[in-house]
Amino acid sequence: MKKSLELVKKEDSDKVSPLKSIVLLLEELNDFDESLKIINKVLRINPDEKETIYNKRITLSRLSKYEDALIKILINKL
């Protein structure tokens, strides 16, 4: 069972890594709306991806969605 979980995590990681790179590129281009779409895809694959959760809060702030960013911060502290 443990091996199966490790394989799932590895598979998720393989899917997430290229998407995270795309997020960084989009943010460099100041395309925060598209970045947020990719961030949400990453979080659907792996909802506990801490770096992506952090990036979502930053991206929401850059989109002036401060309330959403604050809610995301509070939810992840619980």
Distance bins in CASP14 RR format, pairs under 12 A and 6 or more apart:
PFRMAT RR
TARGET T0000
AUTHOR 0000-0000-0000
RMODE 2
METHOD distances of the structure
MODEL  1
1 7 0 0 0 0 0 1 0 0 0 0 0
1 8 0 0 0 0 0 1 0 0 0 0 0
2 8 0 0 0 0 0 1 0 0 0 0 0
2 9 0 0 0 0 0 1 0 0 0 0 0
3 9 0 0 0 0 0 1 0 0 0 0 0
3 10 0 0 0 0 0 1 0 0 0 0 0
4 10 0 0 0 0 0 1 0 0 0 0 0
4 11 0 0 0 0 0 1 0 0 0 0 0
5 11 0 0 0 0 0 1 0 0 0 0 0
5 12 0 0 0 0 0 1 0 0 0 0 0
6 12 0 0 0 0 0 1 0 0 0 0 0
6 13 0 0 0 0 0 1 0 0 0 0 0
7 13 0 0 0 0 0 1 0 0 0 0 0
7 14 0 0 0 0 0 1 0 0 0 0 0
8 14 0 0 0 0 0 1 0 0 0 0 0
8 15 0 0 0 0 0 1 0 0 0 0 0
8 45 0 0 0 0 0 1 0 0 0 0 0
8 46 0 0 0 0 1 0 0 0 0 0 0
9 15 0 0 0 0 0 1 0 0 0 0 0
9 16 0 0 0 0 0 1 0 0 0 0 0
9 45 0 0 0 0 0 1 0 0 0 0 0
9 46 0 0 0 0 1 0 0 0 0 0 0
9 48 0 0 0 0 0 1 0 0 0 0 0
9 49 0 0 0 0 0 1 0 0 0 0 0
10 16 0 0 0 0 0 1 0 0 0 0 0
10 17 0 0 0 0 0 1 0 0 0 0 0
10 46 0 0 0 0 0 1 0 0 0 0 0
11 17 0 0 0 0 0 1 0 0 0 0 0
11 45 0 0 0 0 1 0 0 0 0 0 0
11 46 0 0 0 0 0 1 0 0 0 0 0
12 19 0 0 0 0 0 1 0 0 0 0 0
12 20 0 0 0 0 0 1 0 0 0 0 0
12 41 0 0 0 0 0 1 0 0 0 0 0
12 42 0 0 0 0 1 0 0 0 0 0 0
12 43 0 0 0 0 0 1 0 0 0 0 0
12 44 0 0 0 0 0 1 0 0 0 0 0
12 45 1 0 1 0 0 0 0 0 0 0 0
12 46 1 0 1 0 0 0 0 0 0 0 0
12 47 0 0 0 0 0 1 0 0 0 0 0
12 48 0 0 0 0 1 0 0 0 0 0 0
12 49 0 0 0 0 1 0 0 0 0 0 0
12 52 0 0 0 0 0 1 0 0 0 0 0
13 19 0 0 0 0 0 1 0 0 0 0 0
13 20 0 0 0 0 1 0 0 0 0 0 0
13 42 0 0 0 0 0 1 0 0 0 0 0
13 45 0 0 0 0 1 0 0 0 0 0 0
13 46 1 0 0 1 0 0 0 0 0 0 0
13 48 0 0 0 0 0 1 0 0 0 0 0
13 49 0 0 0 0 1 0 0 0 0 0 0
13 51 0 0 0 0 0 1 0 0 0 0 0
13 52 0 0 0 0 0 1 0 0 0 0 0
14 20 0 0 0 0 0 1 0 0 0 0 0
14 45 0 0 0 0 0 1 0 0 0 0 0
14 46 0 0 0 0 0 1 0 0 0 0 0
15 22 0 0 0 0 0 1 0 0 0 0 0
15 38 0 0 0 0 0 1 0 0 0 0 0
15 41 0 0 0 0 1 0 0 0 0 0 0
15 42 0 0 0 0 1 0 0 0 0 0 0
15 44 0 0 0 0 0 1 0 0 0 0 0
15 45 1 0 1 0 0 0 0 0 0 0 0
15 46 0 0 0 0 1 0 0 0 0 0 0
15 49 0 0 0 0 0 1 0 0 0 0 0
16 22 0 0 0 0 0 1 0 0 0 0 0
16 23 0 0 0 0 0 1 0 0 0 0 0
16 38 0 0 0 0 0 1 0 0 0 0 0
16 39 0 0 0 0 0 1 0 0 0 0 0
16 41 0 0 0 0 1 0 0 0 0 0 0
16 42 1 0 1 0 0 0 0 0 0 0 0
16 43 0 0 0 0 1 0 0 0 0 0 0
16 44 0 0 0 0 0 1 0 0 0 0 0
16 45 1 0 1 0 0 0 0 0 0 0 0
16 46 1 0 1 0 0 0 0 0 0 0 0
16 47 0 0 0 0 0 1 0 0 0 0 0
16 48 0 0 0 0 0 1 0 0 0 0 0
16 49 1 0 0 1 0 0 0 0 0 0 0
16 50 0 0 0 0 0 1 0 0 0 0 0
16 51 0 0 0 0 1 0 0 0 0 0 0
16 52 1 0 0 1 0 0 0 0 0 0 0
16 55 0 0 0 0 0 1 0 0 0 0 0
17 23 0 0 0 0 0 1 0 0 0 0 0
17 24 0 0 0 0 0 1 0 0 0 0 0
17 42 0 0 0 0 1 0 0 0 0 0 0
17 45 0 0 0 0 0 1 0 0 0 0 0
17 46 0 0 0 0 0 1 0 0 0 0 0
17 49 0 0 0 0 0 1 0 0 0 0 0
17 51 0 0 0 0 0 1 0 0 0 0 0
17 52 0 0 0 0 0 1 0 0 0 0 0
18 24 0 0 0 0 0 1 0 0 0 0 0
18 25 0 0 0 0 0 1 0 0 0 0 0
18 38 0 0 0 0 1 0 0 0 0 0 0
18 41 0 0 0 0 0 1 0 0 0 0 0
18 42 0 0 0 0 1 0 0 0 0 0 0
18 45 0 0 0 0 0 1 0 0 0 0 0
19 25 0 0 0 0 0 1 0 0 0 0 0
19 26 0 0 0 0 0 1 0 0 0 0 0
19 34 0 0 0 0 0 1 0 0 0 0 0
19 35 0 0 0 0 0 1 0 0 0 0 0
19 37 0 0 0 0 0 1 0 0 0 0 0
19 38 1 0 1 0 0 0 0 0 0 0 0
19 39 0 0 0 0 1 0 0 0 0 0 0
19 40 0 0 0 0 0 1 0 0 0 0 0
19 41 1 0 0 1 0 0 0 0 0 0 0
19 42 1 0 1 0 0 0 0 0 0 0 0
19 43 0 0 0 0 0 1 0 0 0 0 0
19 44 0 0 0 0 0 1 0 0 0 0 0
19 45 1 0 0 1 0 0 0 0 0 0 0
19 46 0 0 0 0 1 0 0 0 0 0 0
19 49 0 0 0 0 1 0 0 0 0 0 0
19 51 0 0 0 0 0 1 0 0 0 0 0
19 52 0 0 0 0 1 0 0 0 0 0 0
19 55 0 0 0 0 0 1 0 0 0 0 0
20 26 0 0 0 0 0 1 0 0 0 0 0
20 27 0 0 0 0 0 1 0 0 0 0 0
20 35 0 0 0 0 0 1 0 0 0 0 0
20 38 0 0 0 0 1 0 0 0 0 0 0
20 39 0 0 0 0 1 0 0 0 0 0 0
20 41 0 0 0 0 0 1 0 0 0 0 0
20 42 1 0 0 1 0 0 0 0 0 0 0
20 43 0 0 0 0 0 1 0 0 0 0 0
20 45 0 0 0 0 0 1 0 0 0 0 0
20 46 0 0 0 0 0 1 0 0 0 0 0
20 49 0 0 0 0 1 0 0 0 0 0 0
20 50 0 0 0 0 0 1 0 0 0 0 0
20 51 1 0 0 1 0 0 0 0 0 0 0
20 52 1 0 0 1 0 0 0 0 0 0 0
20 53 0 0 0 0 0 1 0 0 0 0 0
20 54 0 0 0 0 0 1 0 0 0 0 0
20 55 0 0 0 0 1 0 0 0 0 0 0
20 56 0 0 0 0 0 1 0 0 0 0 0
21 27 0 0 0 0 0 1 0 0 0 0 0
21 28 0 0 0 0 0 1 0 0 0 0 0
21 35 0 0 0 0 0 1 0 0 0 0 0
21 38 0 0 0 0 1 0 0 0 0 0 0
21 42 0 0 0 0 0 1 0 0 0 0 0
21 51 0 0 0 0 0 1 0 0 0 0 0
21 52 0 0 0 0 0 1 0 0 0 0 0
21 55 0 0 0 0 0 1 0 0 0 0 0
22 28 0 0 0 0 0 1 0 0 0 0 0
22 29 0 0 0 0 0 1 0 0 0 0 0
22 31 0 0 0 0 0 1 0 0 0 0 0
22 34 0 0 0 0 1 0 0 0 0 0 0
22 35 0 0 0 0 1 0 0 0 0 0 0
22 36 0 0 0 0 0 1 0 0 0 0 0
22 37 0 0 0 0 1 0 0 0 0 0 0
22 38 1 0 1 0 0 0 0 0 0 0 0
22 39 0 0 0 0 1 0 0 0 0 0 0
22 41 0 0 0 0 1 0 0 0 0 0 0
22 42 0 0 0 0 1 0 0 0 0 0 0
22 52 0 0 0 0 0 1 0 0 0 0 0
22 55 0 0 0 0 0 1 0 0 0 0 0
23 29 0 0 0 0 0 1 0 0 0 0 0
23 31 0 0 0 0 1 0 0 0 0 0 0
23 32 0 0 0 0 1 0 0 0 0 0 0
23 34 0 0 0 0 1 0 0 0 0 0 0
23 35 1 0 1 0 0 0 0 0 0 0 0
23 36 0 0 0 0 1 0 0 0 0 0 0
23 37 0 0 0 0 1 0 0 0 0 0 0
23 38 1 0 1 0 0 0 0 0 0 0 0
23 39 1 0 1 0 0 0 0 0 0 0 0
23 40 0 0 0 0 0 1 0 0 0 0 0
23 41 0 0 0 0 1 0 0 0 0 0 0
23 42 1 0 0 1 0 0 0 0 0 0 0
23 43 0 0 0 0 0 1 0 0 0 0 0
23 49 0 0 0 0 0 1 0 0 0 0 0
23 51 0 0 0 0 1 0 0 0 0 0 0
23 52 1 0 0 1 0 0 0 0 0 0 0
23 54 0 0 0 0 0 1 0 0 0 0 0
23 55 1 0 0 1 0 0 0 0 0 0 0
23 56 0 0 0 0 1 0 0 0 0 0 0
23 58 0 0 0 0 0 1 0 0 0 0 0
23 59 0 0 0 0 1 0 0 0 0 0 0
24 31 0 0 0 0 0 1 0 0 0 0 0
24 35 0 0 0 0 1 0 0 0 0 0 0
24 38 0 0 0 0 1 0 0 0 0 0 0
24 39 0 0 0 0 0 1 0 0 0 0 0
24 42 0 0 0 0 0 1 0 0 0 0 0
24 51 0 0 0 0 0 1 0 0 0 0 0
24 52 0 0 0 0 0 1 0 0 0 0 0
24 55 0 0 0 0 1 0 0 0 0 0 0
24 58 0 0 0 0 0 1 0 0 0 0 0
24 59 0 0 0 0 0 1 0 0 0 0 0
25 31 0 0 0 0 1 0 0 0 0 0 0
25 34 0 0 0 0 1 0 0 0 0 0 0
25 35 0 0 0 0 1 0 0 0 0 0 0
25 38 0 0 0 0 1 0 0 0 0 0 0
26 32 1 0 0 1 0 0 0 0 0 0 0
26 33 0 0 0 0 1 0 0 0 0 0 0
26 34 1 0 1 0 0 0 0 0 0 0 0
26 35 1 1 0 0 0 0 0 0 0 0 0
26 36 0 0 0 0 1 0 0 0 0 0 0
26 37 0 0 0 0 1 0 0 0 0 0 0
26 38 1 0 0 1 0 0 0 0 0 0 0
26 39 0 0 0 0 1 0 0 0 0 0 0
26 55 0 0 0 0 0 1 0 0 0 0 0
26 59 0 0 0 0 1 0 0 0 0 0 0
26 62 0 0 0 0 0 1 0 0 0 0 0
27 33 0 0 0 0 0 1 0 0 0 0 0
27 34 0 0 0 0 1 0 0 0 0 0 0
27 35 1 0 1 0 0 0 0 0 0 0 0
27 36 0 0 0 0 1 0 0 0 0 0 0
27 38 0 0 0 0 1 0 0 0 0 0 0
27 39 0 0 0 0 1 0 0 0 0 0 0
27 55 1 0 0 1 0 0 0 0 0 0 0
27 56 0 0 0 0 0 1 0 0 0 0 0
27 58 0 0 0 0 1 0 0 0 0 0 0
27 59 1 0 0 1 0 0 0 0 0 0 0
27 61 0 0 0 0 0 1 0 0 0 0 0
27 62 1 0 0 1 0 0 0 0 0 0 0
27 63 0 0 0 0 0 1 0 0 0 0 0
28 34 0 0 0 0 0 1 0 0 0 0 0
28 35 0 0 0 0 1 0 0 0 0 0 0
29 35 0 0 0 0 1 0 0 0 0 0 0
30 59 0 0 0 0 0 1 0 0 0 0 0
30 62 0 0 0 0 1 0 0 0 0 0 0
30 63 0 0 0 0 0 1 0 0 0 0 0
31 37 0 0 0 0 1 0 0 0 0 0 0
31 38 0 0 0 0 1 0 0 0 0 0 0
31 39 0 0 0 0 0 1 0 0 0 0 0
31 59 0 0 0 0 0 1 0 0 0 0 0
31 62 0 0 0 0 0 1 0 0 0 0 0
31 63 0 0 0 0 0 1 0 0 0 0 0
32 38 0 0 0 0 0 1 0 0 0 0 0
32 39 0 0 0 0 1 0 0 0 0 0 0
32 55 0 0 0 0 0 1 0 0 0 0 0
32 56 0 0 0 0 0 1 0 0 0 0 0
32 58 0 0 0 0 1 0 0 0 0 0 0
32 59 1 0 1 0 0 0 0 0 0 0 0
32 60 0 0 0 0 1 0 0 0 0 0 0
32 61 0 0 0 0 1 0 0 0 0 0 0
32 62 1 0 1 0 0 0 0 0 0 0 0
32 63 1 0 1 0 0 0 0 0 0 0 0
32 64 0 0 0 0 1 0 0 0 0 0 0
32 65 0 0 0 0 1 0 0 0 0 0 0
32 69 0 0 0 0 0 1 0 0 0 0 0
33 39 0 0 0 0 0 1 0 0 0 0 0
33 40 0 0 0 0 0 1 0 0 0 0 0
33 59 0 0 0 0 1 0 0 0 0 0 0
33 60 0 0 0 0 0 1 0 0 0 0 0
33 62 0 0 0 0 0 1 0 0 0 0 0
33 63 1 0 0 1 0 0 0 0 0 0 0
33 64 0 0 0 0 0 1 0 0 0 0 0
33 65 0 0 0 0 0 1 0 0 0 0 0
34 40 0 0 0 0 0 1 0 0 0 0 0
34 41 0 0 0 0 0 1 0 0 0 0 0
34 59 0 0 0 0 0 1 0 0 0 0 0
34 63 0 0 0 0 0 1 0 0 0 0 0
35 41 0 0 0 0 0 1 0 0 0 0 0
35 42 0 0 0 0 0 1 0 0 0 0 0
35 52 0 0 0 0 0 1 0 0 0 0 0
35 55 1 0 0 1 0 0 0 0 0 0 0
35 56 0 0 0 0 1 0 0 0 0 0 0
35 58 0 0 0 0 1 0 0 0 0 0 0
35 59 1 0 1 0 0 0 0 0 0 0 0
35 60 0 0 0 0 0 1 0 0 0 0 0
35 62 0 0 0 0 1 0 0 0 0 0 0
35 63 0 0 0 0 1 0 0 0 0 0 0
36 42 0 0 0 0 0 1 0 0 0 0 0
36 43 0 0 0 0 0 1 0 0 0 0 0
36 52 0 0 0 0 0 1 0 0 0 0 0
36 55 0 0 0 0 1 0 0 0 0 0 0
36 56 1 0 0 1 0 0 0 0 0 0 0
36 57 0 0 0 0 0 1 0 0 0 0 0
36 58 0 0 0 0 0 1 0 0 0 0 0
36 59 1 0 1 0 0 0 0 0 0 0 0
36 60 1 0 0 1 0 0 0 0 0 0 0
36 61 0 0 0 0 0 1 0 0 0 0 0
36 62 0 0 0 0 1 0 0 0 0 0 0
36 63 1 0 0 1 0 0 0 0 0 0 0
36 65 0 0 0 0 1 0 0 0 0 0 0
36 68 0 0 0 0 1 0 0 0 0 0 0
36 69 0 0 0 0 0 1 0 0 0 0 0
36 72 0 0 0 0 0 1 0 0 0 0 0
37 43 0 0 0 0 0 1 0 0 0 0 0
37 44 0 0 0 0 0 1 0 0 0 0 0
37 56 0 0 0 0 0 1 0 0 0 0 0
37 59 0 0 0 0 0 1 0 0 0 0 0
37 63 0 0 0 0 0 1 0 0 0 0 0
38 44 0 0 0 0 0 1 0 0 0 0 0
38 45 0 0 0 0 0 1 0 0 0 0 0
38 52 0 0 0 0 1 0 0 0 0 0 0
38 55 0 0 0 0 1 0 0 0 0 0 0
38 56 0 0 0 0 0 1 0 0 0 0 0
38 59 0 0 0 0 1 0 0 0 0 0 0
39 45 0 0 0 0 0 1 0 0 0 0 0
39 46 0 0 0 0 0 1 0 0 0 0 0
39 47 0 0 0 0 0 1 0 0 0 0 0
39 49 0 0 0 0 1 0 0 0 0 0 0
39 51 0 0 0 0 0 1 0 0 0 0 0
39 52 1 0 1 0 0 0 0 0 0 0 0
39 53 0 0 0 0 1 0 0 0 0 0 0
39 54 0 0 0 0 0 1 0 0 0 0 0
39 55 1 0 1 0 0 0 0 0 0 0 0
39 56 1 0 1 0 0 0 0 0 0 0 0
39 57 0 0 0 0 1 0 0 0 0 0 0
39 58 0 0 0 0 1 0 0 0 0 0 0
39 59 1 0 0 1 0 0 0 0 0 0 0
39 60 0 0 0 0 1 0 0 0 0 0 0
39 62 0 0 0 0 0 1 0 0 0 0 0
39 63 0 0 0 0 0 1 0 0 0 0 0
39 72 0 0 0 0 0 1 0 0 0 0 0
40 46 0 0 0 0 0 1 0 0 0 0 0
40 47 0 0 0 0 0 1 0 0 0 0 0
40 49 0 0 0 0 0 1 0 0 0 0 0
40 52 0 0 0 0 1 0 0 0 0 0 0
40 53 0 0 0 0 0 1 0 0 0 0 0
40 55 0 0 0 0 0 1 0 0 0 0 0
40 56 1 0 0 1 0 0 0 0 0 0 0
40 59 0 0 0 0 1 0 0 0 0 0 0
40 60 0 0 0 0 0 1 0 0 0 0 0
40 68 0 0 0 0 0 1 0 0 0 0 0
40 72 0 0 0 0 0 1 0 0 0 0 0
41 47 0 0 0 0 0 1 0 0 0 0 0
41 49 0 0 0 0 0 1 0 0 0 0 0
41 52 0 0 0 0 1 0 0 0 0 0 0
41 56 0 0 0 0 0 1 0 0 0 0 0
42 48 0 0 0 0 0 1 0 0 0 0 0
42 49 1 0 1 0 0 0 0 0 0 0 0
42 50 0 0 0 0 0 1 0 0 0 0 0
42 51 0 0 0 0 1 0 0 0 0 0 0
42 52 1 0 1 0 0 0 0 0 0 0 0
42 53 0 0 0 0 1 0 0 0 0 0 0
42 54 0 0 0 0 0 1 0 0 0 0 0
42 55 0 0 0 0 1 0 0 0 0 0 0
42 56 0 0 0 0 1 0 0 0 0 0 0
42 59 0 0 0 0 0 1 0 0 0 0 0
43 49 1 0 0 1 0 0 0 0 0 0 0
43 50 0 0 0 0 0 1 0 0 0 0 0
43 51 0 0 0 0 0 1 0 0 0 0 0
43 52 1 0 1 0 0 0 0 0 0 0 0
43 53 1 0 0 1 0 0 0 0 0 0 0
43 54 0 0 0 0 0 1 0 0 0 0 0
43 55 0 0 0 0 1 0 0 0 0 0 0
43 56 1 0 0 1 0 0 0 0 0 0 0
43 57 0 0 0 0 0 1 0 0 0 0 0
43 59 0 0 0 0 0 1 0 0 0 0 0
43 72 0 0 0 0 0 1 0 0 0 0 0
43 75 0 0 0 0 0 1 0 0 0 0 0
43 76 0 0 0 0 0 1 0 0 0 0 0
44 52 0 0 0 0 0 1 0 0 0 0 0
44 56 0 0 0 0 0 1 0 0 0 0 0
45 52 0 0 0 0 1 0 0 0 0 0 0
46 52 1 0 0 1 0 0 0 0 0 0 0
46 53 0 0 0 0 1 0 0 0 0 0 0
47 53 0 0 0 0 1 0 0 0 0 0 0
47 56 0 0 0 0 0 1 0 0 0 0 0
47 72 0 0 0 0 0 1 0 0 0 0 0
47 75 0 0 0 0 0 1 0 0 0 0 0
47 76 0 0 0 0 0 1 0 0 0 0 0
48 76 0 0 0 0 1 0 0 0 0 0 0
49 55 0 0 0 0 1 0 0 0 0 0 0
49 56 0 0 0 0 1 0 0 0 0 0 0
49 76 0 0 0 0 0 1 0 0 0 0 0
50 56 0 0 0 0 0 1 0 0 0 0 0
50 57 0 0 0 0 0 1 0 0 0 0 0
50 76 0 0 0 0 1 0 0 0 0 0 0
51 57 0 0 0 0 0 1 0 0 0 0 0
51 58 0 0 0 0 0 1 0 0 0 0 0
52 58 0 0 0 0 0 1 0 0 0 0 0
52 59 0 0 0 0 1 0 0 0 0 0 0
52 72 0 0 0 0 0 1 0 0 0 0 0
52 76 0 0 0 0 0 1 0 0 0 0 0
53 59 0 0 0 0 0 1 0 0 0 0 0
53 60 0 0 0 0 0 1 0 0 0 0 0
53 69 0 0 0 0 0 1 0 0 0 0 0
53 72 1 0 0 1 0 0 0 0 0 0 0
53 73 0 0 0 0 1 0 0 0 0 0 0
53 75 0 0 0 0 1 0 0 0 0 0 0
53 76 1 0 1 0 0 0 0 0 0 0 0
53 77 0 0 0 0 0 1 0 0 0 0 0
54 60 0 0 0 0 0 1 0 0 0 0 0
54 61 0 0 0 0 0 1 0 0 0 0 0
54 69 0 0 0 0 0 1 0 0 0 0 0
54 72 0 0 0 0 1 0 0 0 0 0 0
54 73 0 0 0 0 1 0 0 0 0 0 0
54 76 0 0 0 0 1 0 0 0 0 0 0
55 61 0 0 0 0 0 1 0 0 0 0 0
55 62 0 0 0 0 0 1 0 0 0 0 0
55 69 0 0 0 0 0 1 0 0 0 0 0
55 72 0 0 0 0 0 1 0 0 0 0 0
56 62 0 0 0 0 0 1 0 0 0 0 0
56 63 0 0 0 0 0 1 0 0 0 0 0
56 65 0 0 0 0 0 1 0 0 0 0 0
56 68 0 0 0 0 1 0 0 0 0 0 0
56 69 0 0 0 0 1 0 0 0 0 0 0
56 71 0 0 0 0 0 1 0 0 0 0 0
56 72 1 0 1 0 0 0 0 0 0 0 0
56 73 0 0 0 0 1 0 0 0 0 0 0
56 75 0 0 0 0 0 1 0 0 0 0 0
56 76 0 0 0 0 1 0 0 0 0 0 0
57 63 0 0 0 0 0 1 0 0 0 0 0
57 65 0 0 0 0 1 0 0 0 0 0 0
57 66 0 0 0 0 0 1 0 0 0 0 0
57 67 0 0 0 0 0 1 0 0 0 0 0
57 68 0 0 0 0 1 0 0 0 0 0 0
57 69 1 0 1 0 0 0 0 0 0 0 0
57 70 0 0 0 0 1 0 0 0 0 0 0
57 71 0 0 0 0 1 0 0 0 0 0 0
57 72 1 0 1 0 0 0 0 0 0 0 0
57 73 1 0 1 0 0 0 0 0 0 0 0
57 74 0 0 0 0 0 1 0 0 0 0 0
57 75 0 0 0 0 0 1 0 0 0 0 0
57 76 0 0 0 0 1 0 0 0 0 0 0
57 77 0 0 0 0 0 1 0 0 0 0 0
58 65 0 0 0 0 0 1 0 0 0 0 0
58 66 0 0 0 0 0 1 0 0 0 0 0
58 68 0 0 0 0 0 1 0 0 0 0 0
58 69 1 0 0 1 0 0 0 0 0 0 0
58 72 0 0 0 0 0 1 0 0 0 0 0
58 73 0 0 0 0 0 1 0 0 0 0 0
59 65 0 0 0 0 1 0 0 0 0 0 0
59 66 0 0 0 0 0 1 0 0 0 0 0
59 68 0 0 0 0 1 0 0 0 0 0 0
59 69 0 0 0 0 1 0 0 0 0 0 0
59 72 0 0 0 0 0 1 0 0 0 0 0
60 66 1 0 0 1 0 0 0 0 0 0 0
60 67 0 0 0 0 1 0 0 0 0 0 0
60 68 1 0 1 0 0 0 0 0 0 0 0
60 69 1 1 0 0 0 0 0 0 0 0 0
60 70 0 0 0 0 1 0 0 0 0 0 0
60 71 0 0 0 0 1 0 0 0 0 0 0
60 72 1 0 0 1 0 0 0 0 0 0 0
60 73 0 0 0 0 1 0 0 0 0 0 0
61 67 0 0 0 0 0 1 0 0 0 0 0
61 68 0 0 0 0 1 0 0 0 0 0 0
61 69 1 0 1 0 0 0 0 0 0 0 0
61 70 0 0 0 0 1 0 0 0 0 0 0
61 72 0 0 0 0 1 0 0 0 0 0 0
61 73 0 0 0 0 1 0 0 0 0 0 0
62 68 0 0 0 0 0 1 0 0 0 0 0
62 69 0 0 0 0 1 0 0 0 0 0 0
63 69 0 0 0 0 1 0 0 0 0 0 0
65 71 0 0 0 0 1 0 0 0 0 0 0
65 72 0 0 0 0 1 0 0 0 0 0 0
66 72 0 0 0 0 0 1 0 0 0 0 0
66 73 0 0 0 0 0 1 0 0 0 0 0
67 73 0 0 0 0 0 1 0 0 0 0 0
67 74 0 0 0 0 0 1 0 0 0 0 0
68 74 0 0 0 0 0 1 0 0 0 0 0
68 75 0 0 0 0 0 1 0 0 0 0 0
69 75 0 0 0 0 0 1 0 0 0 0 0
69 76 0 0 0 0 0 1 0 0 0 0 0
70 76 0 0 0 0 0 1 0 0 0 0 0
70 77 0 0 0 0 0 1 0 0 0 0 0
71 77 0 0 0 0 0 1 0 0 0 0 0
71 78 0 0 0 0 0 1 0 0 0 0 0
72 78 0 0 0 0 0 1 0 0 0 0 0
END
